[in-house]
Amino acid sequence: MPAGSSDETIFTAVDQAVFAGLQDGEGVIVDTKSAFYFGLNKTAAFLWETLQKVKAITAAQLTDALCGRFEVTRERAAHDVEEFLAHVIEYGLAKRCENSLNK
């Protein structure tokens, strides 16, 4: 899980990140503030679309969604979600919210 996160931490995509899905299931995010773009594999594209659609989601919920979409162990899915969230937060494409779902 990204540093400073708990199981209840909520993550959201930022408005400046625009996603375009590609035919093969992969995708691209464009940061409209910096004009940088980021290529996403199928797993990352699925996680990004889920993050954008749900608006406020925990790492555990993303892990559940990933397990439901791909044949992957929960341990591997949790690892992939952790790496994904760390990267999108690092690049300013998503943020960690102060409130949890239980508050």
N, C-alpha and C positions, 0 to 999 in steps of 0.2 A: 504494500500500500504506500502511496506517496508519503514522504516525511510529513509529520504533523497531522496525519489523518487517522480517524478511527473508523470502525465499521459503520457508524452512523453519519459520517461526514457526507455532505451533499456536494455534488459537482454539477456545474452548468457550463454550456458552451457560451462563448461571448458573441455578441451581435456582429462584430467585424469579421468573423470567420464565415466564409461562404463555401459550401460544399458542392461538388459536382461528381456524381456517380458515373463510372465508366461501364461499358457493356460487359466487361469481364468480371464485374463485381468489385473491382478496385475503385479508387476515387482520388480526388484532389481537393485540398482545402486551400483557399486563397485568403490571406490576411489582407483585408482591404485597407488597413492603416499602413502597413509596411510594404505591401505589394509582393511579399514573399509567398511562395506556394509550396505545398507539402504533398508529396505522393503517398497514398495509403494503399497497403495491401488489402486483401479481402477482409481479414479480421479487423484491422483498424477502421476500414470503411464502415463495416457493420457497427462497430462500437461508436463511431462518430455519429452515424445516422440515429442510433438509439439515444445517444446523449442529446442530440438536437431535438428529437421527437418528444422525449419524456420531459425535457426542460430542467428537472431537478432529480438527480438519481444518485444512489450510493454505489460504491465499488462492488458491494455484494450483489446489488441488483444487476449491474453490468455483467458480473460473473455469471449470474443465473441466466441472463439473456444469451450470453456467449455459449454456455453449455447447451441451451435449448436450440441454438442455430447450427452449431458445428459439433462433430464428434470429437470431443476433447474432455480430458479429465478435469475435475473441478480445480485441482491443484495447478494444472497448466493454464486453465482459463483465468484463475486468480492472478497468476504471474503475468499473463498477457495484459490483463486489465491494469495491473499496477504499472507496468511499463508504459502502456498507452497513456494513462492519466498523467504520469510523470512528464512525458514528452509534451502533451498538449498544454499542460500548465506551464512548463518551462518556456514554451514558445508563445505564451499569452493567448492561446486559442480557447482555453477553458479556465475556469476558476473554481477554487474551493470556497464554498459558502460557510459563513459562521454558524448558521443554524443547522440542526440535525432534523431528520424526519420525525423524531419522537418529541420534539419541542413545540 
